[in-house]
Structure formats: structure tokens, C-alpha cells
Amino acid sequence: MMMPNNNDDIFSLRTLAMERDLARQNLKQDAQEARIRFKPSNLLNEAKHRAADRIVRAGSDAISGIRANPALSATVAATATLIAMRKPIAKLIASRKISEPDSIEE
């Protein structure tokens, strides 16, 4: 290996060595933080918090939408209820036609 000839070369080498040591320390610290962050229990907790935040946001967005358009929201809710209850309603109507005629006998 060749020895530096002047003080500028020595200063540059010293600066380079200090930067290398600092980079090595930063890498060790980053690796330690990554090990902690990527532990399964920490990943699970982070996923839970993110999911909870998304649920809260979705709920508040839904409430805002309902408040902004109450008539539309009522129409959608009524339609969804009718769709969900179509079989019981159909059975009720079918049983009513058989047992209760619409016309009243005089």
C-alpha cells in the first residue's frame, strides 16, 4: 500500500475513515431497528392499528355521506331491506292471497 505524500491526502483519508465508521454505526442502528420492527408481534400490532384506523375512517366517511344525502341513504336502505326480505315478503303475500281474499263479501 502506498503512503500519502502530503497533509491533504492524510486529511482526506481520515475524513473517509470517519465517514465509513459513521456509516457502519448507522447501518448497525438501522438493522437493530428493523429487527425490532419486523418481530411478528410488532407487525401484528401495527396491522391491528392500521385496520382499526381504516375502520374508523370508513365509518366517519359513511356517516358524512349519510348526513350529506339523507334521502338517497334512506332509499338505498329501503331497497337493501326489500332485497334482503324478498323471500319472507313473497311468502307473506302468497299466504295472504290463499287465505284472505281482497274483496269483501256483502
Helices and strands as residue ranges (DSSP letters): H 7-37, H 40-68, H 70-84, H 86-99
